[in-house]
Amino acid sequence: MVDVQEHDVKVFLHQHKDELESYQVLEDDEASLTKVYMDGLEEARSRAVFY
């Protein structure tokens, strides 16, 4: 399990603010935001190429 730090979540949300708002994700719904963050992290991991 990845240790998601609050700062990382805030940075992620800031970087993807427009995209998240287009999905009408409420900023006060932390469970949903964390899930979006974790899903994004998981997808990024699956696309990563290790040398």
Jmol script that loads the backbone (N, CA, C; Angstrom):
load data "model"
ATOM      1  N   MET A   1       0.845  -1.196   0.000  1.00  0.00           N
ATOM      2  CA  MET A   1       0.000   0.000   0.000  1.00  0.00           C
ATOM      3  C   MET A   1       0.883   1.249   0.000  1.00  0.00           C
ATOM      4  N   VAL A   2       0.501   2.206  -0.789  1.00  0.00           N
ATOM      5  CA  VAL A   2       1.270   3.440  -0.879  1.00  0.00           C
ATOM      6  C   VAL A   2       0.880   4.379   0.255  1.00  0.00           C
ATOM      7  N   ASP A   3       1.868   4.987   0.878  1.00  0.00           N
ATOM      8  CA  ASP A   3       1.597   5.951   1.940  1.00  0.00           C
ATOM      9  C   ASP A   3       1.336   7.301   1.287  1.00  0.00           C
ATOM     10  N   VAL A   4       0.072   7.685   1.264  1.00  0.00           N
ATOM     11  CA  VAL A   4      -0.301   8.943   0.618  1.00  0.00           C
ATOM     12  C   VAL A   4      -0.246  10.069   1.639  1.00  0.00           C
ATOM     13  N   GLN A   5       0.675  10.973   1.421  1.00  0.00           N
ATOM     14  CA  GLN A   5       0.803  12.097   2.339  1.00  0.00           C
ATOM     15  C   GLN A   5      -0.120  13.224   1.905  1.00  0.00           C
ATOM     16  N   GLU A   6      -0.616  13.961   2.875  1.00  0.00           N
ATOM     17  CA  GLU A   6      -1.567  15.039   2.602  1.00  0.00           C
ATOM     18  C   GLU A   6      -1.002  16.039   1.601  1.00  0.00           C
ATOM     19  N   HIS A   7       0.275  16.355   1.725  1.00  0.00           N
ATOM     20  CA  HIS A   7       0.910  17.302   0.804  1.00  0.00           C
ATOM     21  C   HIS A   7       0.847  16.786  -0.631  1.00  0.00           C
ATOM     22  N   ASP A   8       1.146  15.502  -0.812  1.00  0.00           N
ATOM     23  CA  ASP A   8       1.115  14.902  -2.144  1.00  0.00           C
ATOM     24  C   ASP A   8      -0.276  14.987  -2.745  1.00  0.00           C
ATOM     25  N   VAL A   9      -1.284  14.736  -1.918  1.00  0.00           N
ATOM     26  CA  VAL A   9      -2.668  14.809  -2.382  1.00  0.00           C
ATOM     27  C   VAL A   9      -2.990  16.230  -2.814  1.00  0.00           C
ATOM     28  N   LYS A  10      -2.568  17.214  -2.003  1.00  0.00           N
ATOM     29  CA  LYS A  10      -2.842  18.617  -2.332  1.00  0.00           C
ATOM     30  C   LYS A  10      -2.164  19.015  -3.646  1.00  0.00           C
ATOM     31  N   VAL A  11      -0.924  18.581  -3.831  1.00  0.00           N
ATOM     32  CA  VAL A  11      -0.194  18.884  -5.059  1.00  0.00           C
ATOM     33  C   VAL A  11      -0.902  18.253  -6.248  1.00  0.00           C
ATOM     34  N   PHE A  12      -1.285  16.993  -6.079  1.00  0.00           N
ATOM     35  CA  PHE A  12      -1.984  16.281  -7.155  1.00  0.00           C
ATOM     36  C   PHE A  12      -3.283  16.993  -7.509  1.00  0.00           C
ATOM     37  N   LEU A  13      -4.051  17.367  -6.485  1.00  0.00           N
ATOM     38  CA  LEU A  13      -5.335  18.023  -6.727  1.00  0.00           C
ATOM     39  C   LEU A  13      -5.136  19.359  -7.420  1.00  0.00           C
ATOM     40  N   HIS A  14      -4.088  20.075  -7.015  1.00  0.00           N
ATOM     41  CA  HIS A  14      -3.823  21.371  -7.636  1.00  0.00           C
ATOM     42  C   HIS A  14      -3.463  21.189  -9.112  1.00  0.00           C
ATOM     43  N   GLN A  15      -2.630  20.206  -9.399  1.00  0.00           N
ATOM     44  CA  GLN A  15      -2.193  19.960 -10.773  1.00  0.00           C
ATOM     45  C   GLN A  15      -3.336  19.498 -11.669  1.00  0.00           C
ATOM     46  N   HIS A  16      -4.315  18.809 -11.076  1.00  0.00           N
ATOM     47  CA  HIS A  16      -5.405  18.242 -11.876  1.00  0.00           C
ATOM     48  C   HIS A  16      -6.745  18.917 -11.584  1.00  0.00           C
ATOM     49  N   LYS A  17      -6.651  20.155 -11.071  1.00  0.00           N
ATOM     50  CA  LYS A  17      -7.853  20.860 -10.628  1.00  0.00           C
ATOM     51  C   LYS A  17      -8.924  20.954 -11.718  1.00  0.00           C
ATOM     52  N   ASP A  18      -8.532  21.410 -12.901  1.00  0.00           N
ATOM     53  CA  ASP A  18      -9.504  21.567 -13.989  1.00  0.00           C
ATOM     54  C   ASP A  18     -10.121  20.231 -14.382  1.00  0.00           C
ATOM     55  N   GLU A  19      -9.276  19.216 -14.464  1.00  0.00           N
ATOM     56  CA  GLU A  19      -9.755  17.890 -14.841  1.00  0.00           C
ATOM     57  C   GLU A  19     -10.738  17.347 -13.804  1.00  0.00           C
ATOM     58  N   LEU A  20     -10.393  17.522 -12.535  1.00  0.00           N
ATOM     59  CA  LEU A  20     -11.261  17.033 -11.472  1.00  0.00           C
ATOM     60  C   LEU A  20     -12.583  17.788 -11.456  1.00  0.00           C
ATOM     61  N   GLU A  21     -12.515  19.107 -11.686  1.00  0.00           N
ATOM     62  CA  GLU A  21     -13.739  19.897 -11.688  1.00  0.00           C
ATOM     63  C   GLU A  21     -14.641  19.508 -12.850  1.00  0.00           C
ATOM     64  N   SER A  22     -14.033  19.059 -13.951  1.00  0.00           N
ATOM     65  CA  SER A  22     -14.836  18.648 -15.090  1.00  0.00           C
ATOM     66  C   SER A  22     -15.633  17.386 -14.752  1.00  0.00           C
ATOM     67  N   TYR A  23     -15.157  16.642 -13.756  1.00  0.00           N
ATOM     68  CA  TYR A  23     -15.894  15.464 -13.295  1.00  0.00           C
ATOM     69  C   TYR A  23     -16.838  15.840 -12.159  1.00  0.00           C
ATOM     70  N   GLN A  24     -16.849  17.107 -11.818  1.00  0.00           N
ATOM     71  CA  GLN A  24     -17.681  17.628 -10.733  1.00  0.00           C
ATOM     72  C   GLN A  24     -17.396  16.917  -9.402  1.00  0.00           C
ATOM     73  N   VAL A  25     -16.122  16.748  -9.134  1.00  0.00           N
ATOM     74  CA  VAL A  25     -15.721  16.155  -7.864  1.00  0.00           C
ATOM     75  C   VAL A  25     -15.716  17.269  -6.817  1.00  0.00           C
ATOM     76  N   LEU A  26     -16.436  17.049  -5.744  1.00  0.00           N
ATOM     77  CA  LEU A  26     -16.501  18.066  -4.699  1.00  0.00           C
ATOM     78  C   LEU A  26     -15.215  18.047  -3.880  1.00  0.00           C
ATOM     79  N   GLU A  27     -14.670  19.239  -3.663  1.00  0.00           N
ATOM     80  CA  GLU A  27     -13.393  19.321  -2.952  1.00  0.00           C
ATOM     81  C   GLU A  27     -13.471  18.843  -1.511  1.00  0.00           C
ATOM     82  N   ASP A  28     -14.681  18.896  -0.919  1.00  0.00           N
ATOM     83  CA  ASP A  28     -14.784  18.484   0.481  1.00  0.00           C
ATOM     84  C   ASP A  28     -15.039  16.985   0.608  1.00  0.00           C
ATOM     85  N   ASP A  29     -15.115  16.286  -0.504  1.00  0.00           N
ATOM     86  CA  ASP A  29     -15.317  14.842  -0.456  1.00  0.00           C
ATOM     87  C   ASP A  29     -13.959  14.156  -0.518  1.00  0.00           C
ATOM     88  N   GLU A  30     -13.296  14.092   0.625  1.00  0.00           N
ATOM     89  CA  GLU A  30     -11.919  13.603   0.664  1.00  0.00           C
ATOM     90  C   GLU A  30     -11.789  12.146   0.249  1.00  0.00           C
ATOM     91  N   ALA A  31     -12.783  11.343   0.556  1.00  0.00           N
ATOM     92  CA  ALA A  31     -12.717   9.926   0.193  1.00  0.00           C
ATOM     93  C   ALA A  31     -12.641   9.776  -1.318  1.00  0.00           C
ATOM     94  N   SER A  32     -13.490  10.520  -2.026  1.00  0.00           N
ATOM     95  CA  SER A  32     -13.483  10.449  -3.493  1.00  0.00           C
ATOM     96  C   SER A  32     -12.180  10.991  -4.055  1.00  0.00           C
ATOM     97  N   LEU A  33     -11.707  12.094  -3.502  1.00  0.00           N
ATOM     98  CA  LEU A  33     -10.474  12.700  -4.000  1.00  0.00           C
ATOM     99  C   LEU A  33      -9.297  11.761  -3.788  1.00  0.00           C
ATOM    100  N   THR A  34      -9.264  11.116  -2.637  1.00  0.00           N
ATOM    101  CA  THR A  34      -8.174  10.192  -2.351  1.00  0.00           C
ATOM    102  C   THR A  34      -8.236   9.013  -3.310  1.00  0.00           C
ATOM    103  N   LYS A  35      -9.459   8.554  -3.610  1.00  0.00           N
ATOM    104  CA  LYS A  35      -9.620   7.440  -4.546  1.00  0.00           C
ATOM    105  C   LYS A  35      -9.146   7.858  -5.941  1.00  0.00           C
ATOM    106  N   VAL A  36      -9.514   9.054  -6.360  1.00  0.00           N
ATOM    107  CA  VAL A  36      -9.071   9.562  -7.662  1.00  0.00           C
ATOM    108  C   VAL A  36      -7.549   9.625  -7.690  1.00  0.00           C
ATOM    109  N   TYR A  37      -6.970  10.113  -6.589  1.00  0.00           N
ATOM    110  CA  TYR A  37      -5.514  10.202  -6.491  1.00  0.00           C
ATOM    111  C   TYR A  37      -4.872   8.821  -6.581  1.00  0.00           C
ATOM    112  N   MET A  38      -5.405   7.877  -5.814  1.00  0.00           N
ATOM    113  CA  MET A  38      -4.842   6.531  -5.786  1.00  0.00           C
ATOM    114  C   MET A  38      -4.985   5.849  -7.143  1.00  0.00           C
ATOM    115  N   ASP A  39      -6.139   6.044  -7.792  1.00  0.00           N
ATOM    116  CA  ASP A  39      -6.350   5.455  -9.120  1.00  0.00           C
ATOM    117  C   ASP A  39      -5.351   6.037 -10.109  1.00  0.00           C
ATOM    118  N   GLY A  40      -5.126   7.335 -10.016  1.00  0.00           N
ATOM    119  CA  GLY A  40      -4.169   7.990 -10.902  1.00  0.00           C
ATOM    120  C   GLY A  40      -2.759   7.477 -10.658  1.00  0.00           C
ATOM    121  N   LEU A  41      -2.436   7.280  -9.387  1.00  0.00           N
ATOM    122  CA  LEU A  41      -1.115   6.782  -9.012  1.00  0.00           C
ATOM    123  C   LEU A  41      -0.932   5.365  -9.550  1.00  0.00           C
ATOM    124  N   GLU A  42      -1.976   4.562  -9.428  1.00  0.00           N
ATOM    125  CA  GLU A  42      -1.940   3.174  -9.898  1.00  0.00           C
ATOM    126  C   GLU A  42      -1.758   3.125 -11.412  1.00  0.00           C
ATOM    127  N   GLU A  43      -2.463   4.003 -12.114  1.00  0.00           N
ATOM    128  CA  GLU A  43      -2.351   4.038 -13.574  1.00  0.00           C
ATOM    129  C   GLU A  43      -0.957   4.488 -13.993  1.00  0.00           C
ATOM    130  N   ALA A  44      -0.430   5.479 -13.300  1.00  0.00           N
ATOM    131  CA  ALA A  44       0.912   5.975 -13.612  1.00  0.00           C
ATOM    132  C   ALA A  44       1.932   4.857 -13.406  1.00  0.00           C
ATOM    133  N   ARG A  45       1.754   4.085 -12.338  1.00  0.00           N
ATOM    134  CA  ARG A  45       2.637   2.965 -12.049  1.00  0.00           C
ATOM    135  C   ARG A  45       2.575   1.927 -13.159  1.00  0.00           C
ATOM    136  N   SER A  46       1.360   1.627 -13.622  1.00  0.00           N
ATOM    137  CA  SER A  46       1.197   0.585 -14.633  1.00  0.00           C
ATOM    138  C   SER A  46       1.802   1.000 -15.969  1.00  0.00           C
ATOM    139  N   ARG A  47       1.919   2.318 -16.181  1.00  0.00           N
ATOM    140  CA  ARG A  47       2.490   2.811 -17.434  1.00  0.00           C
ATOM    141  C   ARG A  47       3.995   3.035 -17.346  1.00  0.00           C
ATOM    142  N   ALA A  48       4.509   2.997 -16.120  1.00  0.00           N
ATOM    143  CA  ALA A  48       5.933   3.274 -15.921  1.00  0.00           C
ATOM    144  C   ALA A  48       6.795   2.187 -16.556  1.00  0.00           C
ATOM    145  N   VAL A  49       7.898   2.617 -17.135  1.00  0.00           N
ATOM    146  CA  VAL A  49       8.830   1.668 -17.740  1.00  0.00           C
ATOM    147  C   VAL A  49      10.077   1.609 -16.863  1.00  0.00           C
ATOM    148  N   PHE A  50      10.427   0.411 -16.451  1.00  0.00           N
ATOM    149  CA  PHE A  50      11.592   0.255 -15.591  1.00  0.00           C
ATOM    150  C   PHE A  50      12.770  -0.265 -16.399  1.00  0.00           C
ATOM    151  N   TYR A  51      13.900   0.397 -16.250  1.00  0.00           N
ATOM    152  CA  TYR A  51      15.092  -0.014 -16.988  1.00  0.00           C
ATOM    153  C   TYR A  51      16.043  -0.757 -16.068  1.00  0.00           C
TER     154      TYR A  51
END
end "model"
wireframe off; spacefill off
backbone 0.3
color backbone group
